[in-house]
Amino acid sequence: MPQRFVLLLVPGLLAALLFAPLGAPQAVADEKEKADALVTRLFDIGALTAGRPDFLRTLSMSAELYAEDEQTLFGAEAEEPWYPVGQVDELIELIKSHVRADSWESTLGAGIRSSSEDRLIVRCFPDVMDTVATYLGALQQRVMRRVCVEVETFRLTRSGLQALLAEGSTTLADAGKLEALRGSAAAGPSVSLVAYEHNRAAVFSGTQRAYVGDYDVEVAWGANTSDPIVYVDNAGLSADVSATLSPDSTSAVVQVGASLSRLLDMKAVDTGEGRVIELPENAIAHVQSRIDLPVGRWALLEGQSADQDEHTWTFAIRVTALPTTDLAAAARGIALDAPAERPARTFELRTFDIGMLVQNVQSRLGEDLILMPSNFTPPEPPELPEPAPIFAVETIVDLLRETIVPASWELRGTFLDARNGQLYARNTPAVLDAIGSRLATLRREFIWSTVTSSEIVEVSDALGRRLQAAPDRVLTAAGAAEIEAAVKAGEARRLGLTRVATMRGGRNAVTSGRRRAYISDYEVEIAGESTIANPVIQRCLSGTVLDVRPNLTAGGQAAETVLRFARTEVKTPLRKVLTPHGELSVPEMEMFRLRAALQVPLGKTLIAGSAGKGGLRRLLLVTTRLRSSRR
């Protein structure tokens, strides 16, 4: 029995010894060979994952016309930005779901991870990598469709409005009739802007005027006093728009809110004891609508009007789809592969300077140029992100370990560490050379800055419309020559050139102009038989604020930019009003303000927006260039 038992077991043992030990190493070898065939790339996805804020328009003082959630007197922006493809973790899931979904789990060593909110490290087979790059490029192409939205106003009779429309429609029957109205007394202010589709952008062109509109009377035992209340009247045309294009860009759905206010009269009334208040009279019109319309065609919307005659203010809206920038083949990424041979045991120590890569990038908010009324608290702007480096120190160390001969770092005597802006590495000369080359590539690709310039030029309405009629809204060399000729002939003027430099990953702003301090109000206190009035000092600026946050698109062809721009001109001398407590100033300030997320082609000048009134048109020209010192 024991012998038979042994004879029966021996064949099984032989099979286990012959097949299991031999098969397992072969499978491991096959998997290692596959893993060695994987490639690694670093993708810059900042233009995809950067949030785009929605902006609200500037309102008139007629607050009863607006919904409760839009009581933003001078405009604001939404608390949370909109992410076209989600944040970085959502983008990773999107790629894994749409690009060779089976390969990420079945391939040893393949995967996608983020090194920051705006970079992906992808490791996979070369053919899968090419598909990832193509997918990211196509995604970028899809979420960066741009539109130009124009809003014009006309004061028409009801019959005059119906004569312009196609039967049973809000679409203009004959564009030539609208063109004829532009030079007539019926034409009112107009504005236009360029923005990404889906995003809400805002523009305002008009006048802010401060005035004493009321007094708060305070009474105490043995004394009484009155506290002046300063209001601000926003007169002009204001609009915020969000447009969504059809897949073939032939039609659009537009969410538009537009308001027009004209100051007709400012009546001064003496209420006794030196209390003079001013009572404004405004003609206003307002539309809030969601409409669908053919791209490139005008739609007419009848606004509410307070003129109390047979005329009403009509808003004309047009959406134009701008040509799509060729971004689909641009997202190639940066190859991170290095020599994979096992190094010899000849080590040396080198130190690499990584200070530029790990230095924190600061952001800065631009100031809001408004005249401040009494007892008004402006809405808090969204918080700036915490200062962050282009690469975290640990990210650089891990990236080098994983992509430059990984097996070499397991050998005794090698090490890789970083501190105080220095990287210390001990390995073979070939590996150290690869580290130096890799750091140079990271500096060249990720340490860059842009210089964005803005300029307002005031030209004739005819010239302005002709210049902004370019399909891509880019100012041509011939157009620039026309502006220069008009300036020399005294038929146009430049209203200030402002530049701001911004490092990668940051937001920056510059303010330029002349600032004036003035007594804007009095804080009145009363107690017993005593009263006191404490002057309140405010400041107004004639000049420009340019606030930008740029991200380069894949391939570096354009800058995906969040633009906040304002240009003001304070009328001097400042208007004065006498109160029981003394004199105070109530300024009047012309303003053009535009806030939008848009794309600026590098090295070209974009006509980002415009405002027209009284036969003149102001064009906002924006140009972005890369710093020549890019390494």
ZIRA-V794569 format. One record per residue. N is the residue number from 1. RES is the residue in one letter. PHI is phi in whole degrees, -180 to 180 (* if undefined). Layout:
# ZIRA-V794569
((N:RES:PHI) (N:RES:PHI))
This chain:
# ZIRA-V794569
((1:M:*) (2:P:-61) (3:Q:-66) (4:R:-62) (5:F:-61) (6:V:-67) (7:L:-62) (8:L:-70) (9:L:-81) (10:V:-60) (11:P:-59) (12:G:-66) (13:L:-67) (14:L:-63) (15:A:-63) (16:A:-64) (17:L:-72) (18:L:-79) (19:F:-103) (20:A:-65) (21:P:-65) (22:L:-80) (23:G:-73) (24:A:-64) (25:P:-60) (26:Q:-65) (27:A:-64) (28:V:-63) (29:A:-63) (30:D:-63) (31:E:-64) (32:K:-66) (33:E:-64) (34:K:-65) (35:A:-62) (36:D:-67) (37:A:-85) (38:L:-72) (39:V:-121) (40:T:-128) (41:R:-136) (42:L:-110) (43:F:-108) (44:D:-88) (45:I:-117) (46:G:-57) (47:A:-71) (48:L:-91) (49:T:-100) (50:A:-71) (51:G:-72) (52:R:-113) (53:P:-74) (54:D:-95) (55:F:-113) (56:L:-103) (57:R:-80) (58:T:-75) (59:L:-103) (60:S:-81) (61:M:-76) (62:S:-81) (63:A:-67) (64:E:-66) (65:L:-82) (66:Y:-116) (67:A:-65) (68:E:-62) (69:D:-81) (70:E:-120) (71:Q:-80) (72:T:-116) (73:L:-55) (74:F:-113) (75:G:85) (76:A:-159) (77:E:-135) (78:A:-62) (79:E:-65) (80:E:-111) (81:P:-73) (82:W:-99) (83:Y:-106) (84:P:-57) (85:V:-122) (86:G:88) (87:Q:-83) (88:V:-60) (89:D:-66) (90:E:-69) (91:L:-65) (92:I:-60) (93:E:-65) (94:L:-63) (95:I:-64) (96:K:-63) (97:S:-80) (98:H:-106) (99:V:-116) (100:R:44) (101:A:-56) (102:D:-74) (103:S:-76) (104:W:-71) (105:E:-90) (106:S:-87) (107:T:-102) (108:L:-64) (109:G:92) (110:A:-79) (111:G:172) (112:I:-132) (113:R:-144) (114:S:-99) (115:S:-98) (116:S:-170) (117:E:-70) (118:D:-128) (119:R:-145) (120:L:-121) (121:I:-110) (122:V:-118) (123:R:-130) (124:C:-168) (125:F:-71) (126:P:-55) (127:D:-68) (128:V:-68) (129:M:-62) (130:D:-62) (131:T:-69) (132:V:-61) (133:A:-61) (134:T:-63) (135:Y:-64) (136:L:-63) (137:G:-64) (138:A:-67) (139:L:-64) (140:Q:-63) (141:Q:-61) (142:R:-72) (143:V:-89) (144:M:-114) (145:R:-71) (146:R:-119) (147:V:-133) (148:C:-115) (149:V:-115) (150:E:-116) (151:V:-127) (152:E:-126) (153:T:-127) (154:F:-142) (155:R:-100) (156:L:-128) (157:T:-79) (158:R:-62) (159:S:-67) (160:G:-64) (161:L:-66) (162:Q:-64) (163:A:-68) (164:L:-86) (165:L:-92) (166:A:-69) (167:E:-60) (168:G:70) (169:S:-143) (170:T:-95) (171:T:-82) (172:L:-66) (173:A:-76) (174:D:-138) (175:A:-62) (176:G:-63) (177:K:-67) (178:L:-67) (179:E:-60) (180:A:-66) (181:L:-73) (182:R:-62) (183:G:-95) (184:S:-102) (185:A:-69) (186:A:-76) (187:A:-77) (188:G:-112) (189:P:-65) (190:S:-144) (191:V:-142) (192:S:-150) (193:L:-155) (194:V:-111) (195:A:-157) (196:Y:-72) (197:E:-66) (198:H:78) (199:N:-82) (200:R:-90) (201:A:-119) (202:A:-136) (203:V:-144) (204:F:-141) (205:S:-136) (206:G:173) (207:T:-129) (208:Q:-101) (209:R:-133) (210:A:-85) (211:Y:-157) (212:V:-84) (213:G:-106) (214:D:-169) (215:Y:-134) (216:D:-94) (217:V:-91) (218:E:-121) (219:V:-126) (220:A:-136) (221:W:-62) (222:G:88) (223:A:-158) (224:N:-148) (225:T:-156) (226:S:-136) (227:D:-108) (228:P:-67) (229:I:-114) (230:V:-100) (231:Y:-110) (232:V:-130) (233:D:-99) (234:N:-99) (235:A:-111) (236:G:146) (237:L:-111) (238:S:-131) (239:A:-151) (240:D:-127) (241:V:-139) (242:S:-141) (243:A:-119) (244:T:-123) (245:L:-90) (246:S:-71) (247:P:-54) (248:D:-96) (249:S:60) (250:T:-100) (251:S:-142) (252:A:-147) (253:V:-109) (254:V:-121) (255:Q:-98) (256:V:-127) (257:G:-125) (258:A:-139) (259:S:-139) (260:L:-124) (261:S:-135) (262:R:-122) (263:L:-80) (264:L:-88) (265:D:-159) (266:M:-130) (267:K:-93) (268:A:-91) (269:V:-127) (270:D:-88) (271:T:-96) (272:G:96) (273:E:57) (274:G:79) (275:R:-96) (276:V:-107) (277:I:-115) (278:E:-114) (279:L:-116) (280:P:-78) (281:E:-123) (282:N:-121) (283:A:-95) (284:I:-128) (285:A:-148) (286:H:-151) (287:V:-132) (288:Q:-140) (289:S:-151) (290:R:-124) (291:I:-131) (292:D:-112) (293:L:-155) (294:P:-67) (295:V:-64) (296:G:87) (297:R:-110) (298:W:-83) (299:A:-119) (300:L:-110) (301:L:-124) (302:E:-83) (303:G:-92) (304:Q:-67) (305:S:-137) (306:A:-116) (307:D:-74) (308:Q:57) (309:D:-141) (310:E:-75) (311:H:-89) (312:T:-142) (313:W:-82) (314:T:-112) (315:F:-101) (316:A:-106) (317:I:-121) (318:R:-139) (319:V:-117) (320:T:-119) (321:A:-84) (322:L:-80) (323:P:-56) (324:T:-79) (325:T:-70) (326:D:-76) (327:L:-114) (328:A:-65) (329:A:-103) (330:A:-93) (331:A:-86) (332:R:-89) (333:G:77) (334:I:-113) (335:A:-67) (336:L:-117) (337:D:-83) (338:A:-139) (339:P:-52) (340:A:-104) (341:E:-71) (342:R:-73) (343:P:-77) (344:A:-77) (345:R:-87) (346:T:-118) (347:F:-108) (348:E:-145) (349:L:-106) (350:R:-134) (351:T:-117) (352:F:-119) (353:D:-86) (354:I:-117) (355:G:-57) (356:M:-67) (357:L:-78) (358:V:-109) (359:Q:-75) (360:N:-67) (361:V:-101) (362:Q:-90) (363:S:-121) (364:R:-144) (365:L:-87) (366:G:-83) (367:E:-79) (368:D:-99) (369:L:-92) (370:I:-138) (371:L:-85) (372:M:-93) (373:P:-77) (374:S:-69) (375:N:56) (376:F:-113) (377:T:-111) (378:P:-62) (379:P:-63) (380:E:-70) (381:P:-72) (382:P:-57) (383:E:-68) (384:L:-71) (385:P:-66) (386:E:-63) (387:P:-55) (388:A:-140) (389:P:-77) (390:I:-63) (391:F:-131) (392:A:-69) (393:V:-57) (394:E:-67) (395:T:-66) (396:I:-62) (397:V:-61) (398:D:-64) (399:L:-62) (400:L:-69) (401:R:-62) (402:E:-80) (403:T:-116) (404:I:-120) (405:V:41) (406:P:-54) (407:A:-64) (408:S:-67) (409:W:-79) (410:E:-90) (411:L:-76) (412:R:-65) (413:G:102) (414:T:-97) (415:F:-159) (416:L:-147) (417:D:-150) (418:A:-140) (419:R:-165) (420:N:53) (421:G:77) (422:Q:-121) (423:L:-111) (424:Y:-109) (425:A:-135) (426:R:-126) (427:N:-167) (428:T:-74) (429:P:-56) (430:A:-64) (431:V:-67) (432:L:-65) (433:D:-63) (434:A:-65) (435:I:-64) (436:G:-60) (437:S:-66) (438:R:-65) (439:L:-65) (440:A:-64) (441:T:-65) (442:L:-62) (443:R:-65) (444:R:-65) (445:E:-87) (446:F:-118) (447:I:-101) (448:W:-144) (449:S:-140) (450:T:-116) (451:V:-118) (452:T:-107) (453:S:-118) (454:S:-130) (455:E:-151) (456:I:-101) (457:V:-120) (458:E:-105) (459:V:-130) (460:S:-65) (461:D:-59) (462:A:-64) (463:L:-66) (464:G:-60) (465:R:-66) (466:R:-67) (467:L:-69) (468:Q:-83) (469:A:-81) (470:A:-58) (471:P:-55) (472:D:-103) (473:R:59) (474:V:-97) (475:L:-72) (476:T:-82) (477:A:-61) (478:A:-66) (479:G:-65) (480:A:-62) (481:A:-67) (482:E:-63) (483:I:-63) (484:E:-62) (485:A:-65) (486:A:-67) (487:V:-64) (488:K:-65) (489:A:-84) (490:G:77) (491:E:-100) (492:A:-153) (493:R:-148) (494:R:-97) (495:L:-115) (496:G:118) (497:L:-108) (498:T:-129) (499:R:-127) (500:V:-139) (501:A:-100) (502:T:-135) (503:M:-77) (504:R:-54) (505:G:83) (506:G:-118) (507:R:-126) (508:N:-141) (509:A:-147) (510:V:-137) (511:T:-119) (512:S:-139) (513:G:152) (514:R:-119) (515:R:-104) (516:R:-123) (517:A:-94) (518:Y:-153) (519:I:-82) (520:S:-101) (521:D:-170) (522:Y:-130) (523:E:-93) (524:V:-101) (525:E:-122) (526:I:-139) (527:A:-156) (528:G:59) (529:E:-102) (530:S:-113) (531:T:-135) (532:I:-147) (533:A:-122) (534:N:-98) (535:P:-66) (536:V:-107) (537:I:-101) (538:Q:-121) (539:R:-135) (540:C:-126) (541:L:-127) (542:S:-99) (543:G:166) (544:T:-134) (545:V:-120) (546:L:-121) (547:D:-126) (548:V:-134) (549:R:-133) (550:P:-96) (551:N:-139) (552:L:-74) (553:T:-73) (554:A:-58) (555:G:94) (556:G:67) (557:Q:-89) (558:A:-152) (559:A:-112) (560:E:-77) (561:T:-127) (562:V:-97) (563:L:-111) (564:R:-126) (565:F:-129) (566:A:-147) (567:R:-129) (568:T:-129) (569:E:-138) (570:V:-87) (571:K:-74) (572:T:-122) (573:P:-67) (574:L:-63) (575:R:-70) (576:K:-113) (577:V:-134) (578:L:-95) (579:T:-119) (580:P:-59) (581:H:-101) (582:G:133) (583:E:-86) (584:L:-135) (585:S:-103) (586:V:-126) (587:P:-70) (588:E:-126) (589:M:-137) (590:E:-77) (591:M:-144) (592:F:-129) (593:R:-134) (594:L:-136) (595:R:-139) (596:A:-162) (597:A:-98) (598:L:-150) (599:Q:-116) (600:V:-112) (601:P:-62) (602:L:-64) (603:G:80) (604:K:-118) (605:T:-105) (606:L:-96) (607:I:-84) (608:A:-76) (609:G:-173) (610:S:-156) (611:A:-146) (612:G:-123) (613:K:-169) (614:G:61) (615:G:83) (616:L:-118) (617:R:-138) (618:R:-101) (619:L:-107) (620:L:-95) (621:L:-102) (622:V:-126) (623:T:-129) (624:T:-125) (625:R:-131) (626:L:-79) (627:R:-62) (628:S:-70) (629:S:-87) (630:R:-57) (631:R:-97))
